[in-house]
Amino acid sequence: MKKLLYSRFPLLLLLFSFVITFAQSSTVSDEVISGFSEIRLDRYSKFLNTEIEEGRIPGAVSYIYRNGQPVHKQAYGYSSLEAKEPMQEDKIFHIMSMTKPIISAAFLMLYEEGHFFLSDPVSKYLPQFKDFKVALDVNKGLDGDTEPAKSEITIHQLLTHTAGFTHGIEGTTLDNEIAQAIYFEPQSSIESRVNTLISLPLIGHPGEQWHYSASPDVLSLLIEHFSGMTTAEFLQIRIFDPLEMNDTGYNIPIDNQDRWVPVHNINEEGTLVNSEEQLPIEGNMVYGGTHGLFSTADDYMKFCLMMLNGGKANGKQLLSPKTIEIMTINQVGDLYYGQGFGLGFGVTTDVANSKALGSKGAFYWSGAYSTYFFIDPTEDLIAILMTQVQPYSNYYGRKFPQFVYQALVDKN
């Protein structure tokens, strides 16, 4: 009997070893960092890498912070497909409409200093804001009939995109003509651009609709009116310097231009390439509120951390917590697609209605070259995704929070 047992011992040892090895291989360690599963974050990385490999984006930089600490900071793919230059975390992006939240924050610093009421008519400070006309048919363009606006435009309406202006991106005849006038015809300053905008018909009566618009350009002009500085100077002194946002501005210094990420698009052959036309990265003198800033993921995270931290950063109180509160609650009733819009930010007011992962009270925005961010106070969470692809699609604006939230496994 002993002889039989000993003869089978090598076989039993082999089977035992196999069981142990199988058990170890099927139990993968999953470290949790600030509530985030590393294995689940890897799903997000695999998604971005697949988008790069299949030629839909050139590369990306992604940051996630929770409880004020980094959970995920990573660069993927290339910054320029033409140069085959690997993406780095410190690359500088056109943030386009992610300029708008920064301008709104800057403008509300002046509100805190008592320069105006949110309910004030804009004409109180810019006399040219009188006698607006409203287009009766946007598909007839500038040649269509108009009627007088029912009321004056207020500062609150500028901040909430309810003034009746447009952005020129909806594709109607009037939109196309407005875009041509304000963005493609030469403008010497922000005042020049705003004066061109207000010479054209509104697409609706003030206060009656939410319509994505060039209103933040008017905020930029008002910043200059109240502060006596250019908007570029005001942002530098009041936001960028205190937050140490050293790579954010309307122009990229020569020494940093090698860090610029050009925009890409799909060509006629269906291949992702560097776009033939690129916006200038130096010499910009129109300090817009709608777009125009360059920034990095790291710099924009500093702005978001200030917003999440009740307006405080680096020992300085840039905004009051009460001001941030009104910026990030719904200010437009039911005008904004079943969700909310505050003073410069989209706001999630109904998670069920959003048909997506998220939290009530999260606020967010994005940029035309495919840059995205959201801030979730409930989870003490900030996420940023930056790439450079046109035309804009909100596909990544929906996909990236889906991957971020699925990786969150522990509550605060």
KANORBEL-V63984 format. One record per backbone hydrogen bond with DSSP energy under -1.0 kcal/mol. CO is the residue of the C=O (numbers start at 1). NH is the residue of the N-H. E is the energy in kcal/mol with one decimal. If there is no record, write none. Layout:
co->CO nh->NH e->E
co->CO nh->NH e->E
This chain:
co->1 nh->5 e->-2.3
co->2 nh->6 e->-2.9
co->3 nh->7 e->-1.9
co->4 nh->8 e->-1.1
co->8 nh->12 e->-2.3
co->9 nh->13 e->-2.7
co->10 nh->14 e->-2.0
co->11 nh->15 e->-2.3
co->12 nh->16 e->-2.5
co->13 nh->17 e->-2.4
co->14 nh->18 e->-2.1
co->15 nh->19 e->-2.2
co->16 nh->20 e->-2.3
co->17 nh->21 e->-2.4
co->18 nh->22 e->-2.7
co->19 nh->23 e->-2.4
co->20 nh->24 e->-2.3
co->21 nh->25 e->-2.4
co->22 nh->26 e->-1.8
co->31 nh->38 e->-2.3
co->33 nh->36 e->-2.2
co->35 nh->409 e->-2.9
co->35 nh->410 e->-1.6
co->36 nh->33 e->-2.7
co->37 nh->41 e->-2.2
co->38 nh->42 e->-1.7
co->41 nh->45 e->-2.0
co->42 nh->46 e->-2.6
co->43 nh->47 e->-2.2
co->44 nh->48 e->-2.3
co->45 nh->49 e->-2.6
co->46 nh->50 e->-2.3
co->47 nh->51 e->-2.2
co->48 nh->52 e->-1.9
co->49 nh->53 e->-2.9
co->50 nh->54 e->-2.3
co->51 nh->56 e->-2.8
co->51 nh->57 e->-1.1
co->52 nh->55 e->-1.6
co->58 nh->78 e->-2.8
co->60 nh->76 e->-3.1
co->61 nh->386 e->-2.5
co->62 nh->74 e->-2.4
co->63 nh->384 e->-2.7
co->64 nh->71 e->-3.2
co->64 nh->72 e->-1.8
co->65 nh->382 e->-2.5
co->66 nh->69 e->-1.9
co->69 nh->66 e->-2.7
co->72 nh->64 e->-2.6
co->74 nh->62 e->-2.8
co->76 nh->60 e->-1.8
co->77 nh->87 e->-2.6
co->80 nh->85 e->-1.6
co->85 nh->79 e->-3.0
co->88 nh->91 e->-1.6
co->92 nh->261 e->-2.5
co->93 nh->295 e->-2.2
co->95 nh->98 e->-2.8
co->96 nh->99 e->-2.0
co->97 nh->100 e->-1.2
co->99 nh->103 e->-2.3
co->100 nh->104 e->-2.6
co->101 nh->105 e->-2.3
co->102 nh->106 e->-2.4
co->103 nh->107 e->-2.7
co->104 nh->108 e->-2.1
co->107 nh->111 e->-1.3
co->108 nh->112 e->-2.0
co->110 nh->115 e->-1.8
co->111 nh->114 e->-1.9
co->117 nh->120 e->-1.3
co->118 nh->156 e->-2.2
co->120 nh->155 e->-2.3
co->121 nh->124 e->-1.5
co->122 nh->125 e->-2.0
co->122 nh->126 e->-2.6
co->126 nh->129 e->-2.3
co->128 nh->130 e->-1.8
co->132 nh->149 e->-2.5
co->133 nh->202 e->-3.2
co->134 nh->147 e->-1.8
co->137 nh->140 e->-1.9
co->138 nh->174 e->-2.3
co->141 nh->144 e->-1.7
co->145 nh->136 e->-2.6
co->147 nh->134 e->-3.1
co->153 nh->122 e->-2.6
co->154 nh->158 e->-1.3
co->155 nh->159 e->-2.0
co->156 nh->160 e->-1.4
co->157 nh->162 e->-2.1
co->161 nh->211 e->-2.8
co->162 nh->207 e->-3.7
co->164 nh->203 e->-3.0
co->166 nh->214 e->-1.5
co->172 nh->176 e->-2.6
co->173 nh->177 e->-2.0
co->174 nh->178 e->-2.5
co->175 nh->179 e->-2.9
co->176 nh->180 e->-2.0
co->177 nh->181 e->-1.9
co->178 nh->182 e->-2.6
co->179 nh->183 e->-2.4
co->180 nh->185 e->-1.3
co->189 nh->193 e->-2.0
co->190 nh->194 e->-2.5
co->191 nh->195 e->-2.6
co->192 nh->196 e->-1.7
co->193 nh->197 e->-2.3
co->194 nh->198 e->-2.5
co->197 nh->200 e->-1.5
co->202 nh->135 e->-2.9
co->205 nh->208 e->-2.1
co->214 nh->217 e->-1.9
co->215 nh->218 e->-1.3
co->215 nh->219 e->-1.5
co->216 nh->220 e->-2.1
co->217 nh->221 e->-1.9
co->218 nh->222 e->-2.3
co->219 nh->223 e->-2.3
co->220 nh->224 e->-1.8
co->221 nh->225 e->-2.0
co->222 nh->226 e->-2.9
co->223 nh->227 e->-2.4
co->224 nh->228 e->-1.8
co->230 nh->234 e->-2.5
co->231 nh->235 e->-2.8
co->232 nh->236 e->-1.9
co->233 nh->237 e->-2.5
co->234 nh->238 e->-2.9
co->235 nh->239 e->-2.0
co->235 nh->240 e->-2.9
co->236 nh->241 e->-2.7
co->239 nh->243 e->-2.1
co->240 nh->245 e->-2.8
co->244 nh->246 e->-1.6
co->245 nh->248 e->-1.2
co->249 nh->294 e->-2.9
co->253 nh->256 e->-1.9
co->254 nh->257 e->-1.2
co->256 nh->259 e->-2.2
co->257 nh->260 e->-1.2
co->259 nh->92 e->-3.0
co->263 nh->275 e->-2.4
co->264 nh->390 e->-2.7
co->265 nh->273 e->-2.9
co->267 nh->270 e->-2.1
co->271 nh->267 e->-2.9
co->273 nh->265 e->-2.5
co->281 nh->252 e->-3.2
co->286 nh->288 e->-1.7
co->293 nh->95 e->-2.0
co->294 nh->249 e->-1.6
co->295 nh->93 e->-3.3
co->296 nh->300 e->-2.5
co->297 nh->301 e->-1.9
co->298 nh->302 e->-1.4
co->299 nh->303 e->-1.5
co->300 nh->304 e->-2.4
co->301 nh->305 e->-2.9
co->302 nh->306 e->-1.7
co->303 nh->307 e->-2.0
co->304 nh->308 e->-2.5
co->305 nh->309 e->-1.8
co->306 nh->311 e->-2.5
co->311 nh->318 e->-2.6
co->311 nh->319 e->-1.1
co->313 nh->316 e->-2.4
co->316 nh->313 e->-2.6
co->320 nh->324 e->-2.1
co->321 nh->325 e->-1.9
co->322 nh->326 e->-1.7
co->323 nh->327 e->-1.7
co->324 nh->328 e->-1.4
co->327 nh->343 e->-1.6
co->332 nh->335 e->-1.8
co->336 nh->339 e->-3.2
co->340 nh->347 e->-2.9
co->341 nh->331 e->-2.9
co->342 nh->344 e->-1.0
co->345 nh->342 e->-2.9
co->346 nh->364 e->-1.9
co->347 nh->340 e->-2.6
co->348 nh->361 e->-3.3
co->350 nh->354 e->-1.3
co->352 nh->355 e->-1.0
co->359 nh->362 e->-1.7
co->362 nh->348 e->-2.8
co->363 nh->375 e->-3.0
co->364 nh->346 e->-2.2
co->365 nh->373 e->-1.8
co->367 nh->370 e->-1.9
co->369 nh->389 e->-1.7
co->370 nh->387 e->-1.7
co->371 nh->367 e->-2.5
co->372 nh->385 e->-2.4
co->373 nh->365 e->-1.5
co->374 nh->383 e->-2.2
co->375 nh->363 e->-2.5
co->376 nh->381 e->-2.2
co->380 nh->67 e->-2.5
co->381 nh->376 e->-3.4
co->382 nh->65 e->-2.7
co->383 nh->374 e->-2.0
co->384 nh->63 e->-2.4
co->385 nh->372 e->-2.9
co->386 nh->61 e->-2.2
co->388 nh->264 e->-1.6
co->394 nh->398 e->-1.5
co->395 nh->399 e->-2.6
co->396 nh->400 e->-2.5
co->398 nh->402 e->-1.1
co->399 nh->403 e->-1.9
co->400 nh->404 e->-2.1
co->401 nh->405 e->-3.0
co->402 nh->406 e->-1.7
co->405 nh->408 e->-1.3
co->407 nh->37 e->-2.7
